[in-house]
Amino acid sequence: CSLWTEAGMAIESIGARIYAFRRKKKWSMRQLAEESGIHYVAIFRIEHGTIDPTYSRIEKLAQAFGVAPSTLVPPQKKITSLSNGHKEDLIG
């Protein structure tokens, strides 16, 4: 599933995808923190690209948004950045 900006550009980072879903829900970072169980500072850092989320956090965020974890992971990240134990869960 591809996410697109209003200008028609594909969203190619995990943080930008999380931000897009959060904006679509009209949630603040604190609201997403409550829904996902992830501290709002961690959400800020993920959205701004200063940290990469763990698979566990991707799962929690996806559950909060009501989407599959693979929806939050850009195609190039699916193979290169995730541990072998979870690649199969996200490629698909």
N, C-alpha and C positions, 0 to 999 in steps of 0.2 A: 504494500500500500504506500503510495507516494503522497507526501504532503507538499502543498504548494503555497507560496506567498501570494499576496494579492496581485503582485506583478507577474505571476506565472512562473516564478523560479522555484525549482525543487529545493526543499529544505534538506540539507545534507549533513546536519550534525545532530547528535542526540539531544544536546541542550536546546537547540533551536526547535526541535520537534516537541520537546516537553513544554517549552514556552508557548508554542502554537496551540497545543492541546489545552494548556492552562488558560490562555486568553479566550479560546473557544468556549470554555466552561464559565468564563468570567470570574475565575477564582484568583485570589491573592496568593502569594507564596505561602502565607500562613494557613490559608484554607486548604491548599494542596498538602501542606505538612500534616494537617489534621486528618485529611482523607487517606493519606498514604502511610502515615506513621514515620515519616522521614523528617528530620529537623529542617526548618525553613532555611537555615544557613547552608546546609548541604544542597538543598534545591537551588538556592542562589548560585552556588559554586558550579553545580552541574549545568545550569542554564547558561552561565557565562563561560563555560569551557575550562575552568580552572582545575576541575577534577572530572574524571570519567566515572560514571556510576558503576557499581558492582551489579552482577546479574540479579542479586536479591533486590536491589533498589529498583532496577528496571521492572522486575515483576510487581513490586509494590506500586510503582507509579502507573503501570499499565492497568492493574486492578482498579486503582482509584479512577482512572479515566474510562474504564469499561472497554478496553481494547486488548488485543493480543500483544505480548511483549515485543514481538517482531515489528510491530507498527512503529515503535519508538526508535528502532535501530536502523540507521541508513544502510543501504546495500553494501557499501565498501567496508563498513564496520563489522558486518555480520561475520566475515571470515577472518579479518585481520586482528581484531581487538578483543575478542572474547575467548575465554578458556575453552579448551577442547571438550570439556564436559558439558558445555551448553550450546555449542555451535548447532547441533542437530535441532535443538529446541527453537532456535531463532531463524534458521534458514527454511524458507519454505514457501 
